[in-house]
């Protein structure tokens, strides 16, 4: 057993199993792999919902966390660390496990070559957890989906199936429970069925979102979508990908009941978005806006802020982007 695996096992022995995870695709499978590793090391897990929580992004600001294993939920997302916590994260790089005492970082362990939170957990426990070929196929698809670099059709189908059900908490627990029970083949079947359904419903909506794009700055575009519309939410990733082929920076702004909820910001170019996220927090954090991410993708949360109109959110994003672009141009 390597030192990082031992660290996680000992933390769970001392504090009990309490996993709080981001609800994206790699967060889901990182959670499942962590539970499998604990089970194979003698922990009894009777009800997954007793030990796992996928908080909605709009609830993160001010959420107090203690004695927990956190997956892709750094303090930059607005959480308050209290007591002892472990963070597993792979962006911004390097992939790592961090130990916190209250809000202070105590130790950091780098895990090389992890392409997602799921492969981060797998690499930690690789010597202890043996997985069938169907599981490895899924983990490869998760890595590819997280990096939007598809080399096989199944990776696209798994990511599409996830996005079709992205608003459903029950989907997240279903996948964790199937993986935990070793039903990897059923996950493959689900991904193919739901991914094909996505292919029938979503392309038209993708074209609609692309048609909504408006220019915020030279080669920077933004489109809005309804956060309550499952099909619109499922279409966001592909709409952004298509726009990224033409523009340097693409932003999708989620709107809930007429108010800005969250923005996803992405680029395929050699542009570092991290200064943009930092500027958003620096200037608008006092109004309740949070932001964070890695070099090529991240976002901002407006839901629990005093920013109440879509136009105001657009102005904020435009102002920050123009400022960062100007600063980049003078480097």
N, C-alpha and C positions, 0 to 999 in steps of 0.2 A: 504494500500500500504506500503510495507516494505521500509527501507531506501535505499537499493540498487536500487530497481525499481524506486523510486522517483529521485534518483541521475541520472539515465539514461534518464528519462523523462525530467527533468530540463535541462540536458545537450543538449538534442535535441531541446528544446524550445529556448535555448540561441543561439546555434550555427547552428541550422538546422540539418536535417538528412543527414549524410554522413557516410556510412558504408564501411569500407575497410576490406576485409576478406580473410583469407586463403581459397584456393579453394578445400580443402579436404572435405570429406563427412560431417563431423560434422560442419565444417565452413559454408557449404551451408545451412544446416538446422538451425544453430544458427542465420544466417542472416535472414532466412524466419521467424523464431519465433520472432525476434526483430522487424521486420516490422509489423507483426501481432499485437504485443503488442502496438506499436506506433499507429497503425490504431485504435485499440480499445480504445486508450486514446485521440482520437480526431484529430490526425494528418492526413492530406490529402496527400496521395501518389498516384500520377497519373501515373508516369512512373518509374518502379523499376530501370531501367538502369540509370536514372538521379541521384539516391541516393546510388547505390551499385557499388562497384568495386572489382573485383577479380584479383589482379595483378599477373602476371606470376612470379614464383620464380626467374627467371633469371633477373627480373627488380627490385628486392627488394633492392639490395645494392645501397645506396645513394638516395633512394626514399624519398623525403621530405614530411612529413605528418603533417597536422595541422587541428585543430577543427574537429576531426574525432573520430568515434567509431571503434576501431580496434579489430578484432577477430582473435586470434592466430597469431598475427604479432608483437612479441616483438622486441625490439631494437637489440637483438642478431642476428636477421635475416638480419641485415644490413640497416634497415630503420633509417631515421633521424627524430626524433620527434621535431616539432616546435610548439610554442603556446601551446594550451590546447588539450589534447587527453585523451581518455578513452581506456584502454585495457581490453578485456575479454579473459582469457586464463585459461587452466586447466593443462598445463604442462610447466615446471616442477611443481609438486604439491606444494601448495594446489590450488584447483580451486578458482579463484579470479577475482575481478574487481579492476583495478588500475587507479588512476588519475595521470596524468603527466602534469607538467608545463615545457615546452621545454623537456629536457632529464631527468629532475629530478622527481623522484617518490614522490608524495605529500601525497597520502593516499592509503590504501589497504583495501578491504573488502573481507573476506573469505566467500565462498558459499559452504557449506558442501555437501558431497555425490554426487557431479556432476561427472559423468564418461566420459563426453565429453563436447565440447564447446556448443553443442546443449542442453544437459541437464542442463548445467550451466545457459543458458538463460531461459529455461523452469522453473527451480527452482526459479529464480528471479521473474518471472511474473506468477507463478503458481496460485496465488489467483485472478489474473486479466484475465488470458487467459484460457478459457475452450476449450479443444480439444476433438474430437471424438475418438472412440476406434482405428480407422484406423491410426490416427495420432500418438497415443501412441504406437501402434505397430511399426510404422516407427522409432520413437525416441528410442525405446528399441533396434531396429536393428542397429541404428546408434551408440549407446553406445557399443554394442557388437562388431561391425565392428571396431570401433576405438581402442578397447582393444584386438582385434583378439581372442575373447572368445565367440564362437558361441554356443548358446543353442537351436537354431531353424533354420530350413532350410531357412526361409525368410531372416534372417540376412545375410546368405551367398549369397543369390540371390541379395539383395540390394547392397552389397559390390561389387559383381561381375559385376552388371550392371554399377555401377559407374566406375569401373576400365576399362570396355570395352570402355567407352567414356571419359576417364580421360583427354585426350588432348583437349577436346572440351569446349570452354567457353559457347557455346549455351546450353549445357547440364546443366550447373550450373544455368543459368538464367531460364531455363525451369522448373527445380525443385523448385526454389524459387518462381516463378510465380504461379505454380500449388498449392504449399502450401499456399501462400498468398491468393489465390482465394478459398481456402477450398477444393481443388480437391485432397484430400488425397487418395481416392480410386483409382484415376487415377495413382498416384505415385506408389501404390501397384501393379497395373496392369503392369506399365512400368517396374518396378523392376523384376517382374516375367518373363516377355517376354525377356528383355535384359539380365537378369541373366542366363536364359536358353540358350540364344545364346552364351553367354560367355562360358558356359559349353561345347558347341560343338566345339568352335574355339580355346580356350586357353590351354587346358590340354597338347596338343602336344608341344606347345611353352614352357610351364612350364618345361617339361622334357628336352627340348633343353637348356634352361637357366641353369638348374641344372647341365647338362653335361659340361657346360663351366666353372664351379667353379674351381678356383685354390687356393692353400693354400698360405696365406701370412705369417702366423705364426702358431704354434701348435694350432689346433682346431679353426682357424680363416680362413674363405674362402671369396673369392670375385668373382663375375661374372659381365661381362659387358653386356649392352643391348643398342639398338639403340633408342635414345630419340624421333626419328621421326616415329617409328614403333608403331602404335596403339596397335597391338596385343602383341608385346613384352612388352610394358608398362603395358598392362592389366595383363600380366602373372607374373609380378615382385613379388607381395605380396605372392602369393602361392608358387613360387619358393623359396623365402626367408624362408617361414614357413617350407617347407620340409627340407631345409638345416639346419635350426635352431634346428631341432630334432636330428641332428647328430653332429653339431658343436656349439661351445660356442658363437661365434660372426660371423654374416653373413653381407656382404656388397654387395650392388648392385651399380654399377657405370654406370651412363648414359653417352652415347657418342653421340655427335651431330657433324656431318660432320667431324668425325675423332678426335674431341677434347673433353676432359672431361667436362661434364656439371654439374652433381651433383651426390652425393653418399648418399645412404640410409644405415644406420648402425643399426642393431637390434640384440637382444639376448633374449632368453627365460630363460636364467640362472640367478642366483642371482649375476649379474655383473652390476655395476653402470657405464654407458657409459658417464655420464656427464663430468668426468675428461678428457675423450678423446676429447670431443667437445671443452672444454676449452683449451686444449693443441694445438689443430688445430688452433684456433683463436690466441692464444698467439704467436705461432711460424710463422704462415703463413698468419695472418690477414694483415700484411704489404704488402703482395703480392695480396691482394684482395680476399682471401679465407674467407668465412664465415661458421659458424657451430653452431649447437644448437640442443636442444631436451630434452627429459626426460630420466629417468634412463634406460629404456629398449629399447628406439628407438629414432632416430634422424638422422641428416645428415650433409653434408657439401656441399657448393655451390662453384663450380670452374668457372662457366660460365663467370663472369666478372673479372676474375683474370688473372695474367700473367702466370698461369700454363697452358701450351699449348699442352701437350702431355698426352696420356693415361698412358704411362709408368711412367711419372713423378708423376701423381696423385696417381698411385699405390704405388710408393716409399714413398710418403708422408704419405699415410694411413698406410703402413707397419711400417714405422719408429715410428709414433705416437702410434700405437697399441702395438708394442713391448716395448716401453718405459713405457706405462701405465701398461701393464701386469707385467713388472719387478717391478715397484713401488708397485703394488698391492701385489706381492709376498713377499715383505719385510715388509708389514704392520704387 
